[in-house]
Amino acid sequence: MITLVYLARLRETLGTSGEKVEPPHEVGTVAALLAWLRTRGGAWAAELAPGRAVRVAVNYDVARPDTPVKAGDEVALFPPVTGG
């Protein structure tokens, strides 16, 4: 089980602040997880589409597409944050 946390715009668009998921065994990286979530269609496909500005953190560390994900991890998805 992976805990997903959706922040800012994603929380609003997807209509939830988070969920627990059990992705297929072949989902072992951030890129594969995002691809699997896109198969839900609708807002998932649109918000997580390649080229969209979405950042990912795995267990509070900023992640790259090849960062491993596994059962027990917390994966946060959020838009880039700017400030001044």
N, C-alpha and C positions, 0 to 999 in steps of 0.2 A: 504494500500500500504506500502510495506517495501522497503527501499533503501538498495541495496546490493552494497558493495564496494569490489573489488578484487585487492589485492596488490601483488607485486613482481612476483614470478613464476606463481601464479594463473592468474594474469592479462595477462601474456604472453600466457599461455597455453589455457585459455578460450577465448582469443581474445577480451576482453573487460575490461574496468576499473570499470564498474559498470552498474547497471540497477535497475529499479523499478519493483517489482513483487507483485502480489496479490495471495498469496498462499491459498490453501483451508482452510476453517475454522478450521479444526482439527490440522493444523500446529500451535502449540502454544509454542514450545520450540526450542532451538538451534538444538537438536538432530533430531527433526521432520523436521525442515527446511532443514538440510543437507540431510536427507533421501529423502525428496521431490525433492531437486535439483538433486540428483543422478538419479532419474527416467528419466532425460533428456538423459541419456546414454552417450556414447562416452567419451570425456575428462571430463565431469562432473562426470560420474560414477567412472572414474579412479582416478581423483584428490581428490575427496571427499569420497573415499572408506574408510570403517572402517579400522583403523590401519595406515592410511596415516597421515603424520605430517602436520596438518592444525590447526591453532589457529583461534579463533573467538572472536570478540569484539562486544558487543551490546551497542550502544550509548557511545562508547569510553571506556567502561569498559570490561576487559577481562572476557569472559563468559565460563560457563561450559555447558555440554550437557543439563542439566535441567534448564538452564536460560530461563526465558520466553521471547518470542518475540511477538510483536503485531504491528498493523498498526501504522505507524508514526516512527517506530524505524529505525535506521541505523545499519546495520549488516556488519561488515568488516571481510573478510576471508583472511588469510595470512599464509605463512609458518613460522615456528619458526625462530627467529632471533638470531644469535650468533654474538658475537663481542669480541674484545680484546683490 
